[in-house]
Amino acid sequence: MKKRLYRSTQDKKLAGVCGGLAEYFGVDSTLIRVAAVLLIAADGIGLIAYLLAWIIMPVNPGGQV
């Protein structure tokens, strides 16, 4: 079955973007969240990327992967 990128409905703090990326890449969601915070703090591009991902990524229709 083809792997798809969805926002997480189970592992979410704000919109489920970091949780969805963690599920897709098979890593701990804390690592993705730390990377997102570092990108946001570094130059603000992380905030723009997060907001775009929030808009573009669909919610996981099945709830769990």
SVG drawing of the C-alpha trace seen along z (x, -y; Angstrom):
<svg xmlns="http://www.w3.org/2000/svg" viewBox="-12 -35 31 37">
<polyline fill="none" stroke="black" stroke-width="0.4" points="0.0,0.0 1.2,-3.5 2.4,-5.6 0.6,-9.0 1.3,-12.1 -1.5,-13.2 -1.9,-15.4 -2.1,-13.3 -5.3,-13.0 -3.7,-11.0 -0.3,-12.6 -1.1,-16.3 -0.4,-19.4 -1.6,-22.2 -2.6,-21.0 -1.1,-17.5 1.5,-18.6 4.6,-17.5 2.8,-14.3 1.9,-13.5 5.5,-14.1 6.8,-11.8 4.4,-9.0 5.4,-9.4 9.1,-9.3 8.9,-6.8 10.6,-8.9 9.7,-10.3 7.4,-13.3 9.5,-15.1 12.4,-15.3 10.2,-16.8 8.8,-19.3 12.3,-20.3 13.3,-20.8 10.2,-23.0 10.9,-25.1 14.5,-25.6 13.5,-26.6 10.9,-29.0 13.5,-30.6 16.3,-30.7 14.7,-32.9 11.0,-32.5 10.8,-30.3 9.7,-27.4 6.5,-29.3 5.6,-29.9 6.4,-26.2 4.2,-25.0 1.3,-27.2 1.6,-26.1 1.7,-22.4 -1.3,-23.0 -3.3,-24.3 -2.0,-21.8 -1.8,-18.5 -5.2,-16.7 -6.3,-15.2 -5.8,-11.4 -9.2,-10.0 -8.6,-6.7 -7.5,-8.2 -4.5,-5.8 -1.8,-4.8"/>
</svg>
